[in-house]
Amino acid sequence: MRIIVKTTGDRTLEEVEEEPPGRADGPARRLFADTPQADWDNWKWHFRNRITTVDELARYIPLSSRERTRLKLVARKFPLSITPYYLSLICPHDPDDPIRRQAVPSILEVTMGSVGSEDPLQEKRDSAVPGLVHRYPDRVLMVLTDICPMLCRHCTRKREWHKGGWVRTPEEIDNMLAYIRRHETVRDVIISGGDPLTLSTSHLEYIISRLRLIEHVEIIRIGTRFPVVLPQRIDDELCAMLSRHGPIWLNTHFNHEREITPEAAAACDRLLRSGVPVNNQSVLLKGINDTVEAQMRLCHGLLRIKVRPYYLFQCDEVQGTEHLRTPVEVGVKIIEGMRGHTSGLAVPTFVIDLPEGGGKVPMQPDYVLAQTASELTVRNYEGRVIRFRNPGASTEQEYPERADSPVAVPVPVMTTKTRRPTRQGGARHEDRVSVRP
């Protein structure tokens, strides 16, 4: 992998200049060397062969007897499930490997397990009928199953893991659909789980096609991590079905650049060619993606495979996840470190999903230093302080011409006090100055 080091001001960033990393063929993959390629390419094979016990895990990742004992204790409360594909991305001899930290249990899940709550977002309270969360006026969330191909250690619905695998019954689905029909303000339906793509394509089509019969439902969104943890699931049959029932948007969940493999890229490409836009919702995780450099590499990698970095979530206050949570200011500093140093397309919105069902709130760097009725004092991404005239009532009072008559807009006074220095290698712009009234 070729690393390009770039210096911007007093910051040094590393960027990967190449296509996503090679096929998932790390040390763990070699343990599956006898697996026929046809099986490796079959998502159902991976699903059937998930690693679900500590003893199985120890076949692929070196674990001491003490570690085995500890992880078995954790697994009693918070089980594990890892697909062979995702396991193959782990560096087995690195206990701090960012892929491993998302998939392999940690004793901290129980030693810090009293911090947080089972349902911090109060989804149960906001469930209009079983499985249907109605919090925002124009959208609902359908939770169709609690089954996932991988149990991510930072999962918001970790509370469901000890209940065993379940899928909503036909009666429960009918009740959800009936509620949506009755509430004409609902225009956006999010299908989630667990992971809804664990359901068969025909089962999914049954639900999606019935949603499409509801006139006021305009958008259907699917929340899934399959493109990341088991991209083989995004097959031609699924994509053809989704293309029949658009507009459908898919939100997935890449957290680290090493998850962007050729298999993942191909899965996203199939979705896009089927008319399904793909957004990414990552979670800010300690020791995994909690630096400007890590987020920059992740978001640049996503754009290279045509996936839009959409949200960066503050990790929810879920029991068993405290060891992965960072202070909120870490996320704010990351966004500040990215803004202006890369395309706006590469900068996600950092949000907190507030407890007690308070909803999502964006957390952004504070660039406004002072504000009056006529002017803002703003700090830009370089740290320069610039005054910006604020149009509005004060402008109308100062220039009281009739709104329907053509007028010459007064030319602002220009100052060269904060003239931007000429950039090395760029054209000189002697007239590039700040604007003030």
DADAMO-V474221 format. One record per residue. N is the residue number from 0. RES is the residue in one small letter. PHI is phi in whole degrees, 0 to 359 (* if undefined). Layout:
BEGIN
<<N/RES/PHI> <N/RES/PHI>>
END
This chain:
BEGIN
<<0/m/*> <1/r/265> <2/i/256> <3/i/258> <4/v/261> <5/k/238> <6/t/249> <7/t/234> <8/g/64> <9/d/259> <10/r/243> <11/t/243> <12/l/242> <13/e/254> <14/e/235> <15/v/271> <16/e/248> <17/e/186> <18/e/290> <19/p/306> <20/p/301> <21/g/294> <22/r/308> <23/a/297> <24/d/224> <25/g/289> <26/p/305> <27/a/294> <28/r/299> <29/r/295> <30/l/288> <31/f/256> <32/a/300> <33/d/278> <34/t/286> <35/p/303> <36/q/301> <37/a/297> <38/d/289> <39/w/300> <40/d/274> <41/n/258> <42/w/297> <43/k/292> <44/w/297> <45/h/300> <46/f/295> <47/r/292> <48/n/253> <49/r/299> <50/i/276> <51/t/234> <52/t/230> <53/v/295> <54/d/296> <55/e/297> <56/l/300> <57/a/294> <58/r/288> <59/y/247> <60/i/236> <61/p/299> <62/l/228> <63/s/288> <64/s/298> <65/r/294> <66/e/296> <67/r/301> <68/t/299> <69/r/296> <70/l/291> <71/k/294> <72/l/297> <73/v/296> <74/a/296> <75/r/295> <76/k/262> <77/f/235> <78/p/300> <79/l/238> <80/s/202> <81/i/225> <82/t/285> <83/p/305> <84/y/300> <85/y/291> <86/l/301> <87/s/292> <88/l/272> <89/i/277> <90/c/276> <91/p/295> <92/h/266> <93/d/250> <94/p/294> <95/d/258> <96/d/303> <97/p/295> <98/i/285> <99/r/300> <100/r/297> <101/q/277> <102/a/245> <103/v/266> <104/p/301> <105/s/230> <106/i/300> <107/l/295> <108/e/296> <109/v/257> <110/t/290> <111/m/249> <112/g/290> <113/s/279> <114/v/277> <115/g/92> <116/s/220> <117/e/292> <118/d/227> <119/p/296> <120/l/270> <121/q/55> <122/e/291> <123/k/298> <124/r/297> <125/d/267> <126/s/278> <127/a/291> <128/v/224> <129/p/308> <130/g/93> <131/l/240> <132/v/264> <133/h/238> <134/r/251> <135/y/268> <136/p/302> <137/d/255> <138/r/214> <139/v/227> <140/l/243> <141/m/259> <142/v/262> <143/l/270> <144/t/197> <145/d/251> <146/i/272> <147/c/228> <148/p/291> <149/m/225> <150/l/264> <151/c/290> <152/r/292> <153/h/257> <154/c/302> <155/t/293> <156/r/256> <157/k/300> <158/r/298> <159/e/276> <160/w/297> <161/h/278> <162/k/268> <163/g/80> <164/g/284> <165/w/223> <166/v/230> <167/r/302> <168/t/284> <169/p/305> <170/e/294> <171/e/295> <172/i/298> <173/d/300> <174/n/294> <175/m/295> <176/l/295> <177/a/296> <178/y/297> <179/i/297> <180/r/299> <181/r/287> <182/h/251> <183/e/287> <184/t/285> <185/v/281> <186/r/244> <187/d/225> <188/v/241> <189/i/254> <190/i/261> <191/s/218> <192/g/202> <193/g/27> <194/d/236> <195/p/295> <196/l/283> <197/t/289> <198/l/287> <199/s/294> <200/t/299> <201/s/293> <202/h/295> <203/l/299> <204/e/296> <205/y/302> <206/i/288> <207/i/296> <208/s/295> <209/r/287> <210/l/297> <211/r/293> <212/l/281> <213/i/271> <214/e/301> <215/h/277> <216/v/277> <217/e/265> <218/i/234> <219/i/241> <220/r/242> <221/i/241> <222/g/259> <223/t/209> <224/r/253> <225/f/303> <226/p/301> <227/v/263> <228/v/262> <229/l/201> <230/p/295> <231/q/299> <232/r/295> <233/i/279> <234/d/261> <235/d/297> <236/e/296> <237/l/296> <238/c/296> <239/a/296> <240/m/296> <241/l/297> <242/s/293> <243/r/283> <244/h/234> <245/g/292> <246/p/281> <247/i/238> <248/w/248> <249/l/238> <250/n/254> <251/t/243> <252/h/210> <253/f/278> <254/n/246> <255/h/213> <256/e/301> <257/r/290> <258/e/283> <259/i/273> <260/t/262> <261/p/303> <262/e/296> <263/a/294> <264/a/298> <265/a/295> <266/a/297> <267/c/295> <268/d/296> <269/r/298> <270/l/297> <271/l/296> <272/r/292> <273/s/266> <274/g/84> <275/v/250> <276/p/295> <277/v/239> <278/n/249> <279/n/245> <280/q/239> <281/s/267> <282/v/243> <283/l/288> <284/l/230> <285/k/298> <286/g/77> <287/i/242> <288/n/212> <289/d/262> <290/t/228> <291/v/301> <292/e/297> <293/a/296> <294/q/291> <295/m/297> <296/r/295> <297/l/298> <298/c/290> <299/h/295> <300/g/297> <301/l/297> <302/l/296> <303/r/295> <304/i/257> <305/k/69> <306/v/252> <307/r/275> <308/p/292> <309/y/258> <310/y/238> <311/l/243> <312/f/269> <313/q/296> <314/c/301> <315/d/294> <316/e/278> <317/v/261> <318/q/302> <319/g/91> <320/t/235> <321/e/301> <322/h/292> <323/l/257> <324/r/272> <325/t/242> <326/p/299> <327/v/302> <328/e/296> <329/v/296> <330/g/295> <331/v/297> <332/k/294> <333/i/297> <334/i/297> <335/e/297> <336/g/288> <337/m/268> <338/r/299> <339/g/89> <340/h/259> <341/t/205> <342/s/301> <343/g/302> <344/l/298> <345/a/269> <346/v/255> <347/p/286> <348/t/270> <349/f/277> <350/v/227> <351/i/253> <352/d/269> <353/l/293> <354/p/293> <355/e/60> <356/g/71> <357/g/288> <358/g/89> <359/k/276> <360/v/231> <361/p/288> <362/m/242> <363/q/234> <364/p/301> <365/d/268> <366/y/266> <367/v/270> <368/l/271> <369/a/202> <370/q/209> <371/t/237> <372/a/296> <373/s/245> <374/e/203> <375/l/245> <376/t/254> <377/v/237> <378/r/259> <379/n/269> <380/y/294> <381/e/273> <382/g/92> <383/r/284> <384/v/258> <385/i/228> <386/r/266> <387/f/231> <388/r/293> <389/n/258> <390/p/291> <391/g/159> <392/a/301> <393/s/295> <394/t/293> <395/e/295> <396/q/288> <397/e/285> <398/y/235> <399/p/276> <400/e/295> <401/r/297> <402/a/294> <403/d/266> <404/s/250> <405/p/292> <406/v/228> <407/a/272> <408/v/289> <409/p/303> <410/v/282> <411/p/296> <412/v/286> <413/m/256> <414/t/233> <415/t/256> <416/k/298> <417/t/245> <418/r/304> <419/r/290> <420/p/296> <421/t/296> <422/r/281> <423/q/299> <424/g/84> <425/g/254> <426/a/289> <427/r/279> <428/h/231> <429/e/292> <430/d/261> <431/r/276> <432/v/224> <433/s/278> <434/v/244> <435/r/216> <436/p/288>>
END
